Amino acid sequence: MLSSFHWPVAICMALAISTAPAAAQTAGTANLSGGKVKVGVLTDIAGPTALANGKGSVIAAEMAAEDFGAGLNVEVISADHSGKPDTGSQIAARWFDVEGVDVIADMQGSPIGFAVQNIAAQKSKIMLLSGI
């Protein structure tokens, strides 16, 4: 169960996951990660904003994938950016290039959001910046 503090994040994650059909349509089903939409939640799991996002964002994304996946196979993975833009951009690049992530969501904080936005733009991928 999510605390009331996590409900804004849950709503953002539901909106992020609801874009899975758009990601599938944009990429074409053949280009998806093994026939599924793979969503990476890049968040602060152990740092100062972990209570506002962190594991709550991951849980919210998993719940949203179940409820709003529009019949698609949606896989949610997560990683901790540690509040560092360089760490966030390295994770994003690895997810897009190696792990087949179709969409990256969360990334609270402008520095991390801007760093990942650059990677997503270079690779023509979808990035959903959300936070409270």
C-alpha positions as CSV (number, residue, x, y, z in Angstrom):
1,M,0.0,0.0,0.0
2,L,1.3,3.4,-0.9
3,S,1.3,6.2,1.7
4,S,-0.6,9.4,0.9
5,F,2.8,11.0,0.3
6,H,3.3,8.7,-2.7
7,W,0.0,9.3,-4.4
8,P,1.2,12.2,-6.6
9,V,4.1,10.0,-7.7
10,A,1.6,7.1,-8.4
11,I,-0.5,9.4,-10.5
12,C,2.6,10.5,-12.5
13,M,3.6,6.9,-12.9
14,A,0.2,5.9,-14.1
15,L,0.4,8.7,-16.7
16,A,3.9,7.5,-17.7
17,I,2.8,3.9,-18.1
18,S,-0.3,5.0,-20.0
19,T,2.2,6.1,-22.7
20,A,3.3,2.5,-23.2
21,P,0.9,2.1,-26.2
22,A,2.4,5.3,-27.8
23,A,5.9,3.9,-27.2
24,A,4.8,0.6,-28.8
25,Q,3.3,2.5,-31.8
26,T,6.3,4.8,-32.2
27,A,8.9,2.0,-32.0
28,G,6.8,-0.6,-33.9
29,T,6.1,-3.9,-32.1
30,A,9.0,-5.5,-33.8
31,N,11.4,-2.9,-32.3
32,L,10.2,-3.4,-28.8
33,S,12.3,-5.2,-26.2
34,G,11.4,-8.8,-26.9
35,G,7.8,-7.8,-27.8
36,K,7.2,-5.8,-24.6
37,V,7.4,-2.2,-23.5
38,K,10.3,-1.9,-21.1
39,V,10.0,1.1,-18.7
40,G,12.9,2.2,-16.6
41,V,12.2,4.1,-13.4
42,L,15.3,6.2,-12.7
43,T,14.9,7.5,-9.2
44,D,16.5,8.4,-5.9
45,I,16.3,5.1,-4.0
46,A,18.7,5.9,-1.1
47,G,19.3,9.7,-1.1
48,P,17.6,12.8,0.2
49,T,14.5,12.6,-2.0
50,A,14.0,8.8,-1.6
51,L,10.9,9.4,0.7
52,A,9.2,11.4,-2.0
53,N,10.0,9.1,-4.9
54,G,12.4,6.2,-4.5
55,K,10.8,2.8,-3.9
56,G,7.4,4.4,-4.0
57,S,7.9,5.4,-7.6
58,V,8.9,1.9,-8.5
59,I,5.9,0.4,-6.8
60,A,3.6,2.9,-8.4
61,A,5.1,2.1,-11.8
62,E,4.6,-1.6,-11.3
63,M,1.0,-1.0,-10.2
64,A,0.4,1.3,-13.1
65,A,1.8,-1.3,-15.5
66,E,-0.7,-3.8,-14.2
67,D,-3.7,-1.3,-14.4
68,F,-2.8,0.8,-17.5
69,G,-0.7,-1.4,-19.7
70,A,-3.5,-1.5,-22.4
71,G,-3.0,-5.2,-22.9
72,L,0.7,-4.8,-23.6
73,N,3.4,-6.7,-21.9
74,V,5.0,-4.0,-19.8
75,E,8.2,-4.6,-17.8
76,V,9.3,-2.2,-15.2
77,I,13.0,-2.0,-14.1
78,S,14.6,0.6,-11.7
79,A,17.9,2.1,-10.8
80,D,19.2,4.7,-8.3
81,H,20.7,7.8,-9.9
82,S,22.1,8.8,-6.5
83,G,21.2,12.4,-7.2
84,K,24.0,12.7,-9.7
85,P,23.4,13.8,-13.3
86,D,26.4,11.8,-14.6
87,T,25.2,8.6,-12.9
88,G,21.7,9.2,-14.3
89,S,22.9,9.7,-17.9
90,Q,25.2,6.7,-17.7
91,I,22.3,4.5,-16.5
92,A,20.0,6.0,-19.2
93,A,22.6,5.3,-22.0
94,R,23.1,1.7,-20.8
95,W,19.4,1.1,-20.5
96,F,18.7,2.4,-24.1
97,D,21.8,0.8,-25.7
98,V,22.2,-2.5,-23.9
99,E,19.1,-3.3,-21.9
100,G,16.5,-2.3,-24.5
101,V,14.5,0.2,-22.3
102,D,11.9,1.9,-24.4
103,V,10.8,4.7,-21.9
104,I,12.6,6.2,-18.8
105,A,10.4,7.8,-16.2
106,D,10.7,9.7,-12.9
107,M,14.2,11.4,-12.6
108,Q,13.1,14.0,-10.0
109,G,15.4,17.0,-10.1
110,S,16.3,19.2,-13.0
111,P,20.0,18.3,-13.3
112,I,19.2,14.6,-13.7
113,G,16.3,15.4,-16.0
114,F,18.4,17.5,-18.3
115,A,21.2,15.0,-18.4
116,V,18.8,12.2,-19.3
117,Q,16.9,14.4,-21.7
118,N,20.1,14.8,-23.7
119,I,20.6,11.1,-23.9
120,A,17.0,10.4,-24.9
121,A,17.1,13.1,-27.6
122,Q,20.3,11.7,-29.1
123,K,18.7,8.2,-29.2
124,S,15.2,9.3,-30.2
125,K,13.7,7.7,-27.1
126,I,10.9,8.7,-24.8
127,M,11.7,10.2,-21.4
128,L,9.0,11.2,-18.8
129,L,10.2,13.6,-16.2
130,S,7.9,13.5,-13.2
131,G,8.1,14.4,-9.5
132,I,6.5,16.2,-6.7
